[in-house]
Amino acid sequence: MRDVAGQAKEMRYAVDLSASGGLTEEHGIALAVPTEWSPEHLLLAALVRCSLKSLRYHAERQGVHVQASSGSGRTLVTKREADDRFALVETEVELALAIEREPEPEPGDLAELLTLAERDCFVGSSLTAKPSYRWVVNGRTIDP
């Protein structure tokens, strides 16, 4: 994304972590995050939310109405063989959505939409080990 002057758009975000472990976003709104959640839980939550946000963005551009969406994520953290450092080495994301059935996108168009959603989730694209996605649309598993 570029601004009018051709510069890459910069987006900055801020959160504060209180002594009790609670999160507050930059506008002072307390975020309800379980204090027992680890950074890995937060990263998975961010990946799921980012993937769904990316999906909704591309769906809107294609005129596809997403009625509902949800998701879950799982990851394995262990030492990477390449550098013997702990990292996320396998991440799976399952996303379920309900879209308007009339007109439901053609299979090729739906696959393209899901591929764009995966590609443009910056959290997923920032990970060294790329996540694997499983999409369930209107109760059917779709392979992009």
Phi and psi in degrees as GROMACS dihedral restraints (atoms count N, CA, C in turn):
[ dihedral_restraints ]
;  ai    aj    ak    al  type     phi  dphi    fc
    3     4     5     6     1  -121.2    20    10
    4     5     6     7     1   149.4    20    10
    6     7     8     9     1   -88.4    20    10
    7     8     9    10     1  -175.3    20    10
    9    10    11    12     1   -59.1    20    10
   10    11    12    13     1   -36.0    20    10
   12    13    14    15     1   -81.1    20    10
   13    14    15    16     1     2.3    20    10
   15    16    17    18     1    85.8    20    10
   16    17    18    19     1     3.8    20    10
   18    19    20    21     1   -81.5    20    10
   19    20    21    22     1   148.1    20    10
   21    22    23    24     1   -63.0    20    10
   22    23    24    25     1   133.1    20    10
   24    25    26    27     1   -65.7    20    10
   25    26    27    28     1   137.0    20    10
   27    28    29    30     1  -110.6    20    10
   28    29    30    31     1   132.5    20    10
   30    31    32    33     1  -122.6    20    10
   31    32    33    34     1   126.4    20    10
   33    34    35    36     1  -118.7    20    10
   34    35    36    37     1   139.3    20    10
   36    37    38    39     1  -130.5    20    10
   37    38    39    40     1   151.9    20    10
   39    40    41    42     1  -141.5    20    10
   40    41    42    43     1   140.5    20    10
   42    43    44    45     1  -137.5    20    10
   43    44    45    46     1   154.9    20    10
   45    46    47    48     1  -119.2    20    10
   46    47    48    49     1   140.5    20    10
   48    49    50    51     1  -108.8    20    10
   49    50    51    52     1   118.2    20    10
   51    52    53    54     1   -77.6    20    10
   52    53    54    55     1   168.7    20    10
   54    55    56    57     1   -59.9    20    10
   55    56    57    58     1   -27.8    20    10
   57    58    59    60     1   -84.6    20    10
   58    59    60    61     1    -2.9    20    10
   60    61    62    63     1    96.0    20    10
   61    62    63    64     1     0.9    20    10
   63    64    65    66     1   -79.4    20    10
   64    65    66    67     1   151.3    20    10
   66    67    68    69     1  -103.1    20    10
   67    68    69    70     1   142.3    20    10
   69    70    71    72     1  -130.9    20    10
   70    71    72    73     1   128.4    20    10
   72    73    74    75     1   -83.1    20    10
   73    74    75    76     1   173.9    20    10
   75    76    77    78     1   -62.2    20    10
   76    77    78    79     1   -17.7    20    10
   78    79    80    81     1   -95.0    20    10
   79    80    81    82     1    11.9    20    10
   81    82    83    84     1    83.3    20    10
   82    83    84    85     1     8.9    20    10
   84    85    86    87     1   -85.8    20    10
   85    86    87    88     1   125.2    20    10
   87    88    89    90     1   -72.8    20    10
   88    89    90    91     1   132.6    20    10
   90    91    92    93     1   -98.2    20    10
   91    92    93    94     1   131.1    20    10
   93    94    95    96     1   -82.1    20    10
   94    95    96    97     1    92.6    20    10
   96    97    98    99     1  -122.1    20    10
   97    98    99   100     1   126.3    20    10
   99   100   101   102     1   -56.6    20    10
  100   101   102   103     1   132.5    20    10
  102   103   104   105     1   -66.0    20    10
  103   104   105   106     1   -20.5    20    10
  105   106   107   108     1   -81.6    20    10
  106   107   108   109     1    -6.5    20    10
  108   109   110   111     1   -67.7    20    10
  109   110   111   112     1   139.5    20    10
  111   112   113   114     1   -91.6    20    10
  112   113   114   115     1   170.6    20    10
  114   115   116   117     1   -57.7    20    10
  115   116   117   118     1   -31.5    20    10
  117   118   119   120     1   -65.1    20    10
  118   119   120   121     1   -40.2    20    10
  120   121   122   123     1   -60.6    20    10
  121   122   123   124     1   -44.9    20    10
  123   124   125   126     1   -63.8    20    10
  124   125   126   127     1   -38.8    20    10
  126   127   128   129     1   -65.2    20    10
  127   128   129   130     1   -42.3    20    10
  129   130   131   132     1   -63.5    20    10
  130   131   132   133     1   -42.9    20    10
  132   133   134   135     1   -61.2    20    10
  133   134   135   136     1   -41.5    20    10
  135   136   137   138     1   -64.5    20    10
  136   137   138   139     1   -39.7    20    10
  138   139   140   141     1   -63.4    20    10
  139   140   141   142     1   -44.7    20    10
  141   142   143   144     1   -64.3    20    10
  142   143   144   145     1   -49.1    20    10
  144   145   146   147     1   -61.9    20    10
  145   146   147   148     1   -42.3    20    10
  147   148   149   150     1   -64.6    20    10
  148   149   150   151     1   -42.2    20    10
  150   151   152   153     1   -62.3    20    10
  151   152   153   154     1   -43.4    20    10
  153   154   155   156     1   -68.2    20    10
  154   155   156   157     1   -37.5    20    10
  156   157   158   159     1   -65.8    20    10
  157   158   159   160     1   -41.7    20    10
  159   160   161   162     1   -63.1    20    10
  160   161   162   163     1   -42.0    20    10
  162   163   164   165     1   -60.1    20    10
  163   164   165   166     1   -49.0    20    10
  165   166   167   168     1   -61.7    20    10
  166   167   168   169     1   -38.1    20    10
  168   169   170   171     1   -60.0    20    10
  169   170   171   172     1   -52.0    20    10
  171   172   173   174     1   -69.5    20    10
  172   173   174   175     1   -34.8    20    10
  174   175   176   177     1   -61.7    20    10
  175   176   177   178     1   -45.1    20    10
  177   178   179   180     1   -60.1    20    10
  178   179   180   181     1   -42.3    20    10
  180   181   182   183     1   -63.8    20    10
  181   182   183   184     1   -29.5    20    10
  183   184   185   186     1   -94.6    20    10
  184   185   186   187     1     3.2    20    10
  186   187   188   189     1    76.0    20    10
  187   188   189   190     1    22.6    20    10
  189   190   191   192     1   -99.3    20    10
  190   191   192   193     1   126.4    20    10
  192   193   194   195     1   -93.2    20    10
  193   194   195   196     1   116.3    20    10
  195   196   197   198     1   -89.5    20    10
  196   197   198   199     1   115.9    20    10
  198   199   200   201     1   -82.1    20    10
  199   200   201   202     1   -36.4    20    10
  201   202   203   204     1  -156.2    20    10
  202   203   204   205     1   152.9    20    10
  204   205   206   207     1  -153.2    20    10
  205   206   207   208     1   150.1    20    10
  207   208   209   210     1  -154.1    20    10
  208   209   210   211     1   169.2    20    10
  210   211   212   213     1  -165.5    20    10
  211   212   213   214     1   167.2    20    10
  213   214   215   216     1  -145.1    20    10
  214   215   216   217     1   160.8    20    10
  216   217   218   219     1  -143.5    20    10
  217   218   219   220     1   149.5    20    10
  219   220   221   222     1  -137.5    20    10
  220   221   222   223     1   146.3    20    10
  222   223   224   225     1  -144.4    20    10
  223   224   225   226     1   157.0    20    10
  225   226   227   228     1  -115.5    20    10
  226   227   228   229     1   124.8    20    10
  228   229   230   231     1  -110.2    20    10
  229   230   231   232     1   123.6    20    10
  231   232   233   234     1  -158.6    20    10
  232   233   234   235     1  -179.8    20    10
  234   235   236   237     1   -73.7    20    10
  235   236   237   238     1   131.4    20    10
  237   238   239   240     1   -75.2    20    10
  238   239   240   241     1   142.6    20    10
  240   241   242   243     1   -66.6    20    10
  241   242   243   244     1   -34.9    20    10
  243   244   245   246     1   -61.9    20    10
  244   245   246   247     1   -39.0    20    10
  246   247   248   249     1  -137.5    20    10
  247   248   249   250     1     7.0    20    10
  249   250   251   252     1    58.9    20    10
  250   251   252   253     1    32.7    20    10
  252   253   254   255     1  -114.2    20    10
  253   254   255   256     1   148.8    20    10
  255   256   257   258     1   -70.8    20    10
  256   257   258   259     1   136.8    20    10
  258   259   260   261     1  -163.0    20    10
  259   260   261   262     1   167.0    20    10
  261   262   263   264     1   -72.7    20    10
  262   263   264   265     1   120.9    20    10
  264   265   266   267     1  -110.5    20    10
  265   266   267   268     1   -24.1    20    10
  267   268   269   270     1  -141.2    20    10
  268   269   270   271     1   126.8    20    10
  270   271   272   273     1  -134.5    20    10
  271   272   273   274     1   129.5    20    10
  273   274   275   276     1  -118.7    20    10
  274   275   276   277     1   135.5    20    10
  276   277   278   279     1  -124.2    20    10
  277   278   279   280     1   131.0    20    10
  279   280   281   282     1  -118.0    20    10
  280   281   282   283     1   124.2    20    10
  282   283   284   285     1  -124.3    20    10
  283   284   285   286     1   130.6    20    10
  285   286   287   288     1  -118.4    20    10
  286   287   288   289     1   137.5    20    10
  288   289   290   291     1  -145.4    20    10
  289   290   291   292     1   153.3    20    10
  291   292   293   294     1  -113.7    20    10
  292   293   294   295     1   124.6    20    10
  294   295   296   297     1  -118.9    20    10
  295   296   297   298     1   160.7    20    10
  297   298   299   300     1   -55.1    20    10
  298   299   300   301     1   134.0    20    10
  300   301   302   303     1   -79.8    20    10
  301   302   303   304     1   -23.6    20    10
  303   304   305   306     1  -126.1    20    10
  304   305   306   307     1   114.4    20    10
  306   307   308   309     1   -89.8    20    10
  307   308   309   310     1   127.3    20    10
  309   310   311   312     1   -77.2    20    10
  310   311   312   313     1   139.0    20    10
  312   313   314   315     1   -59.5    20    10
  313   314   315   316     1   150.4    20    10
  315   316   317   318     1   -60.2    20    10
  316   317   318   319     1   152.4    20    10
  318   319   320   321     1   -51.8    20    10
  319   320   321   322     1   -42.5    20    10
  321   322   323   324     1   -65.7    20    10
  322   323   324   325     1   -39.6    20    10
  324   325   326   327     1   -68.0    20    10
  325   326   327   328     1   -38.8    20    10
  327   328   329   330     1   -66.0    20    10
  328   329   330   331     1   -42.7    20    10
  330   331   332   333     1   -61.5    20    10
  331   332   333   334     1   -40.4    20    10
  333   334   335   336     1   -64.0    20    10
  334   335   336   337     1   -41.5    20    10
  336   337   338   339     1   -59.6    20    10
  337   338   339   340     1   -45.5    20    10
  339   340   341   342     1   -68.5    20    10
  340   341   342   343     1   -36.7    20    10
  342   343   344   345     1   -63.8    20    10
  343   344   345   346     1   -42.6    20    10
  345   346   347   348     1   -63.4    20    10
  346   347   348   349     1   -40.9    20    10
  348   349   350   351     1   -60.8    20    10
  349   350   351   352     1   -42.6    20    10
  351   352   353   354     1   -65.6    20    10
  352   353   354   355     1   -48.2    20    10
  354   355   356   357     1   -61.5    20    10
  355   356   357   358     1   -39.9    20    10
  357   358   359   360     1   -94.8    20    10
  358   359   360   361     1     7.2    20    10
  360   361   362   363     1   -80.0    20    10
  361   362   363   364     1   109.2    20    10
  363   364   365   366     1   -67.0    20    10
  364   365   366   367     1   -26.8    20    10
  366   367   368   369     1   -65.7    20    10
  367   368   369   370     1   -50.0    20    10
  369   370   371   372     1   -62.9    20    10
  370   371   372   373     1   -41.2    20    10
  372   373   374   375     1   -74.0    20    10
  373   374   375   376     1   -12.4    20    10
  375   376   377   378     1   -84.9    20    10
  376   377   378   379     1   -15.5    20    10
  378   379   380   381     1   -80.5    20    10
  379   380   381   382     1   139.7    20    10
  381   382   383   384     1   -65.7    20    10
  382   383   384   385     1   -47.7    20    10
  384   385   386   387     1   -89.2    20    10
  385   386   387   388     1   108.7    20    10
  387   388   389   390     1   -65.9    20    10
  388   389   390   391     1   137.3    20    10
  390   391   392   393     1   -67.9    20    10
  391   392   393   394     1   152.7    20    10
  393   394   395   396     1  -101.7    20    10
  394   395   396   397     1   138.7    20    10
  396   397   398   399     1  -112.4    20    10
  397   398   399   400     1   143.6    20    10
  399   400   401   402     1  -126.8    20    10
  400   401   402   403     1   121.0    20    10
  402   403   404   405     1  -107.9    20    10
  403   404   405   406     1   132.3    20    10
  405   406   407   408     1  -121.3    20    10
  406   407   408   409     1   114.0    20    10
  408   409   410   411     1  -116.9    20    10
  409   410   411   412     1   120.8    20    10
  411   412   413   414     1    51.1    20    10
  412   413   414   415     1    39.3    20    10
  414   415   416   417     1    85.0    20    10
  415   416   417   418     1    -2.6    20    10
  417   418   419   420     1  -111.4    20    10
  418   419   420   421     1   138.6    20    10
  420   421   422   423     1   -76.8    20    10
  421   422   423   424     1   130.4    20    10
  423   424   425   426     1  -116.9    20    10
  424   425   426   427     1   131.1    20    10
  426   427   428   429     1  -102.8    20    10
  427   428   429   430     1   109.5    20    10
